[in-house]
Amino acid sequence: MARGGINKALVKQAREAVLNKGQNPSIDAVRVELGNTGSKSTIHRYLREVEEESSARLDDEVLLSQPIKELVGRLASCLKEEAQTIITENQNRYDQQVKTLISKVGELENMLAKSQTEIQNKDHELSNVLAELSDRQASENALKAQVIETQQAEARLKSVLDEKQVHIDSLEEKHRHNRDAMEHYRQSVKEQREQDQRRHEQQVQQLQAEIRTLNQTISVKQTDITQLNKDNGRLVAELGSAQKTAVTLESAHSKLQGQFDSLALTESSLEEQVTKMKAQCIELESLKENIEKLRSWKEVEQVNRAKLEAEVAFKTDMIDRLMSEKNRNTGEPTDKENGYQSAKDK
């Protein structure tokens, strides 16, 4: 389709200007004279009409002799053949370039489809990892609640044990006083002393039985704490597996980034070719839209990656805090058990 401002009169003037310069009025020469505007098919059509008019005027026998008319006719025929040959070559070259560009566009569309599929797969994997991390967080919260309950039970047992220890200390003090008194008044209060001694021994036996019961209870709680430690180790192993999965996802993201960079280079090459063939291949504008979509997918992938890294960092920090609390809590039963052993030795 001819552009605005290009008409038969302008083509005729450009042809005459080329002839005045002593050059062959070919399609390319006329187009250069017109300022590189107008399509070659339109210029060719106008040139043919102008040449036909010129031939019609030259055929007037009043103006030209027969030899001149024959010479002009042969020249016109040669010019037409030459022009047709040039037009055919340009048309073939143009068709080949269009086919090449269409083939490249198809390849890029296939690459874009594959990239989109891979991104969707990675999004699905990220969703699974996030769901798994959420489940592990729930397990960690349940474990933390169990640890708190165990700590509370240990605190209650410690309070009871402290009360029993105070009672034992009080009885031992009383026993020492009674023994001193019996040393001074052994003859007069021997029978009373024996009764007190028996009563005291019974109380001591009862207290020792209570201490054994408390020790058994503490042993059961220690077993529960050991099981909790094992569960915590399993959770740490699962967290390591999740971190390995995150590293794998980051590697896959790097590969996608390389593919994006390659597509960006291909985009630059295609944009240069589209600029050259813009007048002949307007439909290639859709390629830019596809590339913009690819950039949007790239930005979404970067946002998803940042979210995943923040989530993994947050989960790792929670696990570290839980491990620190567990280590402190597992150290307390050992000290208490030492205290119980010292009480039994007394």
Wavefront OBJ file of the C-alpha trace (Angstrom):
o trace
v 0.000 0.000 0.000
v 1.403 3.397 -1.038
v 2.282 5.848 1.691
v 0.731 9.305 1.896
v 2.379 11.857 -0.469
v 3.645 9.330 -3.074
v 1.794 9.658 -6.362
v 2.353 9.345 -10.074
v 3.439 12.973 -10.516
v 6.169 12.668 -7.858
v 7.417 9.407 -9.386
v 7.507 11.041 -12.821
v 9.504 14.006 -11.500
v 11.954 11.687 -9.713
v 12.383 9.614 -12.924
v 13.157 12.704 -14.959
v 15.653 13.861 -12.296
v 17.434 10.504 -12.463
v 17.530 10.661 -16.286
v 18.934 14.205 -16.133
v 21.746 12.867 -13.933
v 22.593 10.352 -16.664
v 21.553 7.368 -14.528
v 19.254 4.443 -15.222
v 15.766 5.206 -13.764
v 15.498 1.935 -11.825
v 13.113 1.410 -8.944
v 15.863 1.828 -6.327
v 17.233 5.000 -7.979
v 13.762 6.568 -8.161
v 13.062 5.584 -4.537
v 16.326 7.219 -3.417
v 15.362 10.357 -5.348
v 12.019 10.308 -3.498
v 13.831 10.288 -0.152
v 13.607 6.521 0.452
v 9.842 6.697 0.785
v 7.138 4.648 -0.865
v 6.976 0.905 -1.528
v 8.805 -0.595 -4.482
v 5.617 -2.124 -5.882
v 3.921 1.296 -5.983
v 6.970 2.976 -7.555
v 7.181 0.159 -10.110
v 3.518 0.600 -11.049
v 3.874 4.362 -11.498
v 7.121 3.944 -13.470
v 5.417 1.488 -15.787
v 2.544 3.919 -16.387
v 4.989 6.779 -17.045
v 7.035 4.606 -19.431
v 3.888 3.554 -21.252
v 2.917 7.186 -21.700
v 6.419 7.974 -22.904
v 6.277 5.027 -25.319
v 2.908 6.218 -26.577
v 4.329 9.646 -27.325
v 7.400 8.180 -28.972
v 5.195 6.037 -31.225
v 3.892 9.235 -32.845
v 5.339 9.046 -36.386
v 5.132 12.815 -36.708
v 7.681 13.286 -33.925
v 10.114 10.372 -34.431
v 11.483 8.446 -37.378
v 11.157 4.690 -37.637
v 14.784 3.807 -36.658
v 14.534 6.022 -33.583
v 11.211 4.469 -32.627
v 12.663 0.974 -32.999
v 15.697 1.945 -30.934
v 13.513 3.477 -28.240
v 11.271 0.418 -28.272
v 14.225 -1.934 -27.815
v 15.589 0.237 -25.024
v 12.198 0.300 -23.347
v 11.907 -3.479 -23.655
v 15.387 -3.945 -22.160
v 14.571 -1.552 -19.354
v 11.351 -3.399 -18.632
v 13.122 -6.746 -18.559
v 15.844 -5.368 -16.336
v 13.303 -3.775 -14.034
v 11.256 -6.972 -13.907
v 14.394 -8.992 -13.126
v 15.315 -6.623 -10.295
v 11.755 -6.717 -8.980
v 11.691 -10.523 -9.106
v 15.020 -10.790 -7.286
v 13.934 -8.308 -4.630
v 10.616 -10.078 -4.223
v 12.342 -13.465 -3.819
v 14.802 -11.977 -1.340
v 11.940 -10.391 0.569
v 9.950 -13.663 0.634
v 13.003 -15.571 1.898
v 13.612 -13.012 4.660
v 9.952 -13.182 5.683
v 10.087 -17.001 5.828
v 13.262 -16.856 7.928
v 11.714 -14.363 10.359
v 8.512 -16.404 10.627
v 10.593 -19.524 11.371
v 12.533 -17.673 14.078
v 9.290 -16.349 15.564
v 7.954 -19.921 15.732
v 11.122 -21.093 17.473
v 10.882 -18.257 19.986
v 7.230 -19.042 20.666
v 8.167 -22.675 21.336
v 10.945 -21.544 23.670
v 8.528 -19.229 25.456
v 5.999 -22.054 25.853
v 8.695 -24.346 27.296
v 9.882 -21.615 29.663
v 6.318 -20.994 30.808
v 5.827 -24.722 31.460
v 9.070 -24.891 33.454
v 8.081 -21.827 35.476
v 4.698 -23.395 36.265
v 6.437 -26.596 37.378
v 8.795 -24.629 39.604
v 5.850 -22.708 41.070
v 4.196 -26.037 41.871
v 7.379 -27.285 43.536
v 7.631 -24.060 45.533
v 4.022 -24.478 46.683
v 4.776 -28.040 47.835
v 7.870 -26.871 49.733
v 5.923 -24.071 51.414
v 3.170 -26.519 52.403
v 5.789 -28.907 53.805
v 7.428 -26.088 55.764
v 3.994 -25.128 57.141
v 3.416 -28.721 58.324
v 6.833 -28.784 59.950
v 6.107 -25.515 61.688
v 2.929 -27.056 63.136
v 4.981 -30.055 64.320
v 7.554 -27.724 65.877
v 4.795 -25.809 67.693
v 3.343 -29.075 69.032
v 6.822 -30.161 70.160
v 7.372 -26.817 71.842
v 4.039 -27.179 73.679
v 5.096 -30.654 74.866
v 8.421 -29.263 76.080
v 6.599 -26.515 78.003
v 4.281 -29.078 79.614
v 7.280 -31.210 80.580
v 9.005 -28.192 82.086
v 5.907 -27.376 84.105
v 5.687 -30.992 85.354
v 9.363 -30.897 86.304
v 8.805 -27.628 88.155
v 5.957 -29.192 90.122
v 8.084 -32.248 90.930
v 10.930 -30.008 92.022
v 8.583 -28.095 94.338
v 7.358 -31.329 95.896
v 10.918 -32.603 96.228
v 11.998 -29.359 97.907
v 9.172 -29.698 100.412
v 10.192 -33.286 101.151
v 13.811 -32.238 101.521
v 12.828 -29.543 104.018
v 10.815 -32.126 105.889
v 13.777 -34.521 105.927
v 16.132 -31.781 107.141
v 13.683 -30.899 109.881
v 13.409 -34.518 110.962
v 17.175 -34.933 110.965
v 17.505 -31.825 113.121
v 14.940 -33.169 115.496
v 16.741 -36.484 115.533
v 19.999 -34.838 116.483
v 18.301 -32.942 119.314
v 16.623 -36.096 120.551
v 19.872 -38.025 120.388
v 21.679 -35.353 122.426
v 18.858 -35.311 124.949
v 18.865 -39.072 125.198
v 22.642 -39.035 125.846
v 22.046 -36.907 128.950
v 18.881 -38.578 130.108
v 19.404 -42.095 128.769
v 18.706 -43.776 132.070
v 15.575 -41.837 132.867
v 13.978 -41.677 129.440
v 15.377 -44.804 127.778
v 11.973 -46.245 126.979
v 10.714 -42.926 125.631
v 13.830 -42.582 123.527
v 13.330 -46.002 121.982
v 9.761 -45.112 121.071
v 10.862 -41.859 119.467
v 13.619 -43.696 117.630
v 11.170 -46.199 116.162
v 8.799 -43.430 115.163
v 11.604 -41.565 113.524
v 12.770 -44.643 111.590
v 9.246 -45.209 110.314
v 9.032 -41.635 109.117
v 12.423 -41.938 107.421
v 11.311 -45.133 105.670
v 8.149 -43.444 104.493
v 10.110 -40.492 103.185
v 12.588 -42.787 101.447
v 9.680 -44.620 99.795
v 8.307 -41.288 98.629
v 11.739 -40.327 97.280
v 11.959 -43.594 95.337
v 8.525 -42.911 93.874
v 9.610 -39.423 92.858
v 12.798 -40.823 91.298
v 10.745 -43.264 89.261
v 8.504 -40.414 88.093
v 11.571 -38.380 87.130
v 12.954 -41.383 85.211
v 9.726 -41.577 83.205
v 9.910 -37.866 82.472
v 13.564 -38.259 81.455
v 12.490 -40.968 78.989
v 9.884 -38.571 77.574
v 12.539 -35.879 77.191
v 14.817 -38.363 75.388
v 11.995 -39.143 72.961
v 11.448 -35.419 72.437
v 15.162 -35.026 71.646
v 14.905 -37.788 69.054
v 11.860 -36.086 67.497
v 13.740 -32.814 67.452
v 16.691 -34.478 65.671
v 14.292 -35.831 63.073
v 12.867 -32.348 62.540
v 16.388 -30.960 62.106
v 17.078 -33.617 59.451
v 13.846 -32.715 57.670
v 14.840 -29.054 57.772
v 18.179 -29.949 56.143
v 16.276 -31.760 53.392
v 14.089 -28.683 52.890
v 17.193 -26.483 52.647
v 18.649 -28.838 50.014
v 15.375 -28.550 48.089
v 15.641 -24.752 48.279
v 19.217 -24.938 46.879
v 17.944 -27.132 44.019
v 15.215 -24.612 43.268
v 17.750 -21.796 43.266
v 19.900 -23.735 40.767
v 16.873 -24.251 38.538
v 16.136 -20.550 38.809
v 19.708 -19.763 37.666
v 19.184 -21.964 34.616
v 15.972 -20.114 33.851
v 17.834 -16.837 34.247
v 20.350 -17.994 31.641
v 17.507 -18.887 29.303
v 15.995 -15.458 29.893
v 19.306 -13.769 29.043
v 19.561 -15.843 25.853
v 16.043 -14.838 24.914
v 16.939 -11.188 25.593
v 19.854 -11.436 23.127
v 17.558 -13.070 20.579
v 15.102 -10.249 21.181
v 17.743 -7.624 20.318
v 18.618 -9.428 17.086
v 14.980 -9.743 16.118
v 14.279 -6.096 16.877
v 17.058 -5.063 14.467
v 15.620 -7.289 11.753
v 12.084 -6.077 12.420
v 13.317 -2.461 12.118
v 14.711 -3.210 8.640
v 11.610 -5.072 7.485
v 9.036 -2.947 9.309
v 7.336 -1.729 6.100
v 6.973 -5.288 4.751
v 6.223 -7.313 7.918
v 3.991 -5.379 10.344
v 2.630 -8.603 11.865
v 5.965 -9.212 13.662
v 4.840 -6.658 16.283
v 3.289 -9.556 18.180
v 6.826 -10.762 18.965
v 7.421 -7.736 21.196
v 4.254 -8.526 23.157
v 5.470 -12.084 23.754
v 8.827 -10.755 24.942
v 7.102 -8.345 27.343
v 5.120 -11.269 28.753
v 8.386 -13.150 29.227
v 9.830 -10.198 31.170
v 6.719 -10.169 33.379
v 7.138 -13.904 34.048
v 10.775 -13.238 34.909
v 9.806 -10.552 37.445
v 7.176 -12.857 38.988
v 9.812 -15.621 39.271
v 12.198 -13.210 41.022
v 9.459 -12.167 43.489
v 8.626 -15.847 44.204
v 12.297 -16.605 44.759
v 12.628 -13.691 47.242
v 9.525 -14.922 49.119
v 10.910 -18.469 49.296
v 14.305 -17.276 50.599
v 12.600 -15.134 53.274
v 10.362 -18.052 54.304
v 13.289 -20.489 54.556
v 15.337 -17.952 56.577
v 12.397 -17.445 58.939
v 11.921 -21.210 59.433
v 15.646 -21.731 59.998
v 15.703 -19.024 62.664
v 12.723 -20.639 64.463
v 14.446 -24.063 64.417
v 17.658 -22.514 65.839
v 15.729 -20.879 68.686
v 13.882 -24.121 69.421
v 17.176 -26.056 69.480
v 18.658 -23.505 71.916
v 15.652 -23.829 74.223
v 15.820 -27.634 74.025
v 19.530 -27.671 74.925
v 18.905 -25.496 77.962
v 15.934 -27.629 79.020
v 17.748 -30.956 78.584
v 20.576 -29.667 80.821
v 18.228 -29.048 83.827
v 17.111 -32.658 84.535
v 20.739 -33.735 84.926
v 21.338 -31.121 87.657
v 18.145 -32.116 89.439
v 19.046 -35.787 89.284
v 22.377 -34.941 90.941
v 20.436 -33.129 93.653
v 18.229 -36.155 94.210
v 21.293 -38.417 94.480
v 22.858 -36.076 97.092
v 19.619 -36.198 99.115
v 19.590 -39.991 99.013
v 23.231 -40.108 100.139
v 22.361 -37.961 103.156
l 1 2 3 4 5 6 7 8 9 10 11 12 13 14 15 16 17 18 19 20 21 22 23 24 25 26 27 28 29 30 31 32 33 34 35 36 37 38 39 40 41 42 43 44 45 46 47 48 49 50 51 52 53 54 55 56 57 58 59 60 61 62 63 64 65 66 67 68 69 70 71 72 73 74 75 76 77 78 79 80 81 82 83 84 85 86 87 88 89 90 91 92 93 94 95 96 97 98 99 100 101 102 103 104 105 106 107 108 109 110 111 112 113 114 115 116 117 118 119 120 121 122 123 124 125 126 127 128 129 130 131 132 133 134 135 136 137 138 139 140 141 142 143 144 145 146 147 148 149 150 151 152 153 154 155 156 157 158 159 160 161 162 163 164 165 166 167 168 169 170 171 172 173 174 175 176 177 178 179 180 181 182 183 184 185 186 187 188 189 190 191 192 193 194 195 196 197 198 199 200 201 202 203 204 205 206 207 208 209 210 211 212 213 214 215 216 217 218 219 220 221 222 223 224 225 226 227 228 229 230 231 232 233 234 235 236 237 238 239 240 241 242 243 244 245 246 247 248 249 250 251 252 253 254 255 256 257 258 259 260 261 262 263 264 265 266 267 268 269 270 271 272 273 274 275 276 277 278 279 280 281 282 283 284 285 286 287 288 289 290 291 292 293 294 295 296 297 298 299 300 301 302 303 304 305 306 307 308 309 310 311 312 313 314 315 316 317 318 319 320 321 322 323 324 325 326 327 328 329 330 331 332 333 334 335 336 337 338 339 340 341 342 343 344 345 346
